[in-house]
Amino acid sequence: MSFKAPYPPYDPLDTAGYDTVIRRWPIIITSVIDELHNKCHFLSLQLKDSAEEAGKAELEESVAEGNQIIGKISKLKYEMARDRELEPIDEDGEPNVEVYNKGLEELKAEAKNTWFTAPWLYAECYLYRLLRSYFTATKHWKLYDPFLSSKTKTFKHSGDSVYKLATTVYELAKNKDELRADPAKIEVIFKEMIQMCLWGNATDLSLLTHLTEDDIKNLQTVGKDAQAVRSKFILKDDQEEVWNHVKGLKGARVDFVLDNAGFELFTDLVFADFLVTYTPFVSKVVFHPKVIPWFVSDVLPVDFVQTIEQLLDPTFFSDLAGKDTSAAVEEHLHAMAKRWRTYVEQGVFELSVPLESPIGVDAEAAFWTSPYPYWNLQELSPALADDLKKSGLVIFKGDLNYRKLTGDVKWPSWTPFIEAIGPLAGLFPLLSLRTNKADVAVGVPKEVSEKLDQEGEKWRVDGRYALISFVPATK
């Protein structure tokens, strides 16, 4: 790689990394095993009821393959706990196998190819690509997302915040023309939208493994009072710089490099809707999903499509807040989701891959699920880099995207963000919205980070603090 940071990467024995490899990864792996056990049990019940021999054979084969995957994942969990070597990924016809295996060879030469010694960013990305290879080796499970049920369940628990935001957007529509003509009013709402979009990341399923439903609901509070309180937890705040950039755009394209499905994707769509519907600055939004199940809750193409359909389904939130919601509030959500579906049909909202993309097939989008930092985007994926250069603003959502932007290395926290993103700086206007859930953090004043460290605050990893980081285009 042409760019190398002057600091070493974080590894799983660092503070947050240790918690990841000892506690969080095993919980995630166990949840996948449980999910597969339940699915195989359901298939077994179907097998008992099946009267057709052909159908029985298909079901028997599906159950056998499911049990094989369970066996592989159980072995993986055992070896991870004992700091065994990371195994090469079998060639499965999907992207990045060679990339990961070459990385393993390089780590082995450095004696850093075990679960406790490999760089944290590489090991975590490798884990999800390895899990994917277990499914691709089968006939009946190739398109299976083992995290789908958890994503759907968590989104169902977001009803209160979803309805509240839908009503907020509805109120904007009453003065749409007046709003579009008044940059001062747009600025106020724009900054509220940034904070909403920032804190939507609070529902990252791969990190918040012990939160109750009430905890999630509290994290999703979106009122003005909550935003005012949270503003003091934004340790780097480039909202003014972003606004000064955006107000100079006219009918531009904006890109979202997505993070989590469910409520966070919903907030991304609300922000995108505001930009194209209520401002003259943006006319098109492109969303970049992942193409394989990734870090539990990341957006797949099918998640993007289903989210809009779920919002249009009056029964989706019926077990929670929706059952007591007035018809008017229901209509606010329906009108907004219907507009989004129209935007998708018209190309105002566009996915970077075809909407009907199955899991694991798009080679260009596979860059987002490689183990590499984003430093060398131009070198590794020149077509993607050229496409992003057409954007008026590229918004990178969430913790993992931030880790990849900065290489997940041990930068001093007062390192300028523009320095930490290496050769990516200046390629296109770049905005990172990130709540802190891993050790790497830059752009924080030295006196602030030292004060927080002295007070014993876990400000780097507990999700209470956040960073809004912007770098304009210069190239």
N, C-alpha and C positions, 0 to 999 in steps of 0.2 A: 504494500500500500504506500502511496506517495506521501501521505501525511502521517506523522507519528507524534503523539502528544509527549510533552516533556515529563509526564507523570505516569506512574503505573496504573493499571485498571483496578477497580474494586474486585474483591473475590469473596466467595461465600463465608469466609472466616472474619470478614469485617462485620461491624455491628449489626446492620440490618440484614446483610447477607447471611450471617449465621442463623438468624431467626428464620430466614427464608428456607435454607436447606434442611434445617432441623425440624421446623414446625410446618411452614406454609406449604412447601412442595408435597410432603407426605399427605397433608390434608386434601390437597387438590387431587393427588393420585388416588387416594382412597375414595374420593367422591366419584371419580370416573369408574372405578371398580364397582362401586355400589350401583351406579347408573346402569352399567352393563349387566350386572346381576339381575336387576329389576327388569330390564328389557328381555333378557334371556328367559326369565320366569314367565313373562307375558307371552313370549313366543311358544314356550312349552305348553301353556294352557291352550293356545290356539292349535297346537299340534294334536292335543287330545281330542279337540272338537272337529278336526278336519276329517272330511269323509273322502277326499280325493287323494289318490296315491301320489300324483304329481305334486300336489300341494304339500303333502306330508314330507316328501323328499326335500323340497325347498326349505321348509321350516326346520327340518333336522339339520340341514347343511348350515343354515343361519345360526342355529343354537351352537353347533359345533365350532363354527368360526368365532362366535362371540366368546365362548369359553377359552378358545386359544388366545384371543386378545387379552382376556382377564389373566391368563397364565403369564403372558409376557409382561403385563403391567405389574403384576404381583412380584415377579422376579426383579423388575426395575426398582420397585420400592425397597426390596430387600438389599439390593446392591448399593443403592443410594445411601441408605442408612449406615453402611459399612465402608463408605468412601472408596468404592471400587472404581476401576477405570471406566470411562465413558466408551461405550461400544460403537463401532462404525455403524452408520445407518445403511440399511440394505437399499440397493438400487430399486426404486419403485416406479420409475418413469415420470416422476414429478420433479419440479425444480429444486435446486439447492443441495441435493445429496452430495455432489462432488465438493461443493463449497464447505459444507460442514465436515466432511471426512478429511479434506485437506487441512482444515483447522485443527482437527484431532491429531493429525500427524505432527503438526507444528508444536502443539501443546505437549505431546509425548516427548518430543526432543528436549523440551524444557522441564520435563517431569512435572507438568501441571495439567495432567489429563484425567484427574479424578474429580469426583463430585465436590470435594471440599477445597480443591486447589485450582480448578479451572477459573478463568475470569468469570465473574458473576453474570455479566451480560451474555457472554457466549453460552454459558451453561444453561441459562434459563431459556434462551431461544432454542438451543439444541434440544432441550426437554420436549418442547411442543412439536418440533419437527420429527423427533423420534417417535412420539406418540402417534403422530399422523401416519408414519410408515407402518405401524401395526395395523391400521385400518385399510391402507391401500393394498396390503398383501392379501386381502380377502375379496370374495365375489360379492357378498351381500352387505358389507359395511363400508364400502368405499366412500359413500356420500353421507356418512353418519357423523353428526356433530354431537359429541358426548356432553357438551356444555349447553346445548339448546334449552333443555328444561330448566336449568338454573337461571339462564338469561331471561326466559319468559316469566318464571315465577317472581324474580326480583322486580321486573318491570310492572307486573300486576300490583305490587306493593307500592307503586309510585303514584297511585291514582290521585291523591290529594294535590300533590305538586303539579301533576299534569293538568288537572282542571283549573288550578289557580293560574298557571301560565297561559292556558288557552283563553281565559277571561281577560287577562292582561292584554294579550294580542288583540282580542276582540275590541277592547276599549280604544286601542290605537286606530282601528279602522274607522272610527267615527270622525276622526279629523285627519284622514289620510292625506288629502291634497294640501291642507295647511301644514302638516308635518313635513311633507316632501319639500316644501318651499322655504322651510325655516331651519337652516343649519344649526342654530343654537339649540333648538328643541331636539333635533336629531342627535346632537352631541350628548345630551343628557341621557337619552334612551340608549344610545350606542354603548356608553360606558356601563350602564346597568346590564345590557345584554352581554358584554364581555365578562362581567362578574358572574352572571348566571351561568354562562358557558364554562367558565373556569371552575366553579364549585360543583357543576354537574358531574365532574370527575370523582366526586366523593363516593360514588357507588361502583367502584372498581371491584368486581367479584373475586379477582385473583389475589387481592390484598386484604379486603375486609372480611376475613373468614370467620370472625367470631361475633359480628354485629347482629343484633336482634332486628326485627322489623321496625320497632320504634326508633332504634338508633339510625337506621337508614332514613326514616321519615324526617328525623330531626336534621340530618345532614343535608336534606333536600329542601329545607326552608328557603324560599326565594323572595321573601318580602323585602322592602326597602330597609327596614330596621336591621334585618339579618345581614344585609349587604354592608350596611354602615359599620356594624360590629366587625365583620370579617375583613374590612379594608385594612385594619391595623395588622392583619396577619399576612398581608401581601408584602413580602420583603423586597421584591423588585417590581416596580410598578411603571410600566411604559405605556399606560393607557393614553396619556396625552400625545406621545409620539405616534402611536398607532392612529389616533383620531386625526392628527395633522396630515398623516399620509392618506387616510381613507377619504377625507373631505376633498382631496385633490383629484380623486378618480372620477370618471364619468362613464357609466355604462360598462364597467370593467367586469372581469371574471375574478371570482374568489375561489380558492381551493381549501378544503378541509381534509387533512390527513387524520382519519378517524381513529378513535380509541375505543371506548366501550359502547356496546349495544344497550338497548333499554333507555333508561332515563337520560343518560348522557347524550346518546344519539338524538333523543327528543330535544334536548336543549340546543344541540348543534343545528337541528332543523329550524327551531324557533329563531335562532340567530340568523341563519341563512334567509329565512322568510322575511325577517325584518329588513335585511340588507336589500333584497330585490323588490320587496313590496312597498316599503315605506321610505326608501332613500333613492336619490337619482344616481348614486355612486356605483351601484352594482346591478348588472343585468343577468348574470349567470353564476351558478355555484356548482363546482365539481367536487364530488365526495370520493375519497380514496379508501376503500375497505381493505381488509386482509382477505386472502384467498384460501386459507386453511384455518381450522379451529386454533385459536391463538390466545394465550394468556387468559384463558377461561372466557372472558366476556367481550373480546374484541368483535367489531362488526364484520360479518360476512355479507356478501351480496344478498343472500336470502333474508338476513336480519333486516337489512335496509328496506326491502320490499315489504316484509311482514310487519314491520313497525307501523307503517302508514295504514296497512289493512287492519291492524289491531286497534289503532286509534279510531278507525271508522266503524268498528264493531261495538255496538252499544252494550254488549254483555261482557266485554273484556275486563273491565274494572268492577264488574257487578258484585264481587265478593267483598269489596272494600268500599272506598269512598263513593264510587259511582252509584251504588244502590240507593244512596240518600241524596244524590245530586239532582238539582232542579232541571227541568226540561230545557230551560234557557242556557244553563251552563253546559249541558250535553250538546246543545246546538252550537255553542261557541267552539267546542272541540271538533265537532263534526265539520263545521265550515272551514276551519283551519286545515284539518287533515285532507279534506276534499280539494282545497286549493293546492296543497302539496302534491297530491296525486296528479292534478292537472299540470303542475309545473314539471313533474317527471315526464308526463306524456309529451309536453311541449319542448323538453330539453332545457328548460330554465334551471331545473335541478337535474344533474347528470351524475351517474356513477361512472368511475373511471374504467370499469369493466362492464361487459353486458349484464343487464339486470338478471338474466336467467342463468348466469354463470354458476356451474356446479362447483363444489369444493375442489380446490387444488389444480386448476388447469391453466391459469393465466401466467405466462412466463414473465411478462413485464412487471405485473403487480407483485410478483414473488420477491422483488427487491425489499418490500416492506417486511417480509418474514425471513430474511437472511440474518446471519449473526453480525453483519457488519454495522459499524457506525454510519451515520449519514454523511460523514466528512467527504467521502469520495463518490458521491452520487454521480457526478459527471463521468467518472472513470468506469464505474460499475454498471450504470444504467443510463447511458447518454440520451436515449430517446425519452425517458421519463424526465431527465433534467431539462431537456429542450422544451418539453411540454409545460413544465412548471414555470419556465421563464416567461410564458405567455400570460401568467396570472398577475392580477393586480395586488394580490395578497395570498400567501400560503399560510394557513393556520395549522400548526401541529398541536394536536390535543394529547394531554395526559402525560403520565410519568414515563412510560417506556419510550415514547417518541422523544421526550426530553433527554433520557439517558442515551439514546442513539444520536441525538443532535450533538451532545457533548462528549460522546465516546465512553461514558461511564467510567471516567478516570478520576484520579484524586487531585483535581484542580483545587487550589486554594479558593475558598468560597467567594473571595473578593475579585477573582479573575473576571475580566469583562466577558460578557456573553458572546460578543462578536469574536473574541479570541478563541473561546472554547469550541465554537462550531467550525473552526478551521477553514478549509477551502470552500465550505458552503456559504460563508459570509459574502453577501453582496450579489449572489447569483439571481435572487428574486426577493421581493419583500417578504420577510419571514416573521411570523408571530407565533410564539410558543405560550400556550396556556397550560400550566402544570401545578397541581397540588403535590407537595413534597412527600414522597413515599419511598425514596431510596437515598443513599448517602450523597450522591453527587448534587451539588448546587453551586451556581456561579452568579455573579452580578450582585451579590449581597454585600453591602458596606462592611468593611472589616470590623468596625466597632460594634455593629449590630450582631454579626455572627459570633464574635467573641463574647459579647454580653449574654447571648442566648446559651452558648456553651457553658459559661461560668454558672448560669442559673440552673443548669442541668436539664434544659429543655431538649426534648427529642425533635427539634424543629425540622430536621432533615427527613424524618421518616414517618411521623405520626399522622400526616395528612391534614394537620391544623394550619399549616402555613403554605403559602403559594408564591409563584413567580409568574409575572407577566413580562415577557422578554421580546423585544422587537428589534429587528435589524433591517434597514432599508436596502433596496437594490442599488448596486454601484457599478455592476459590470454590464 
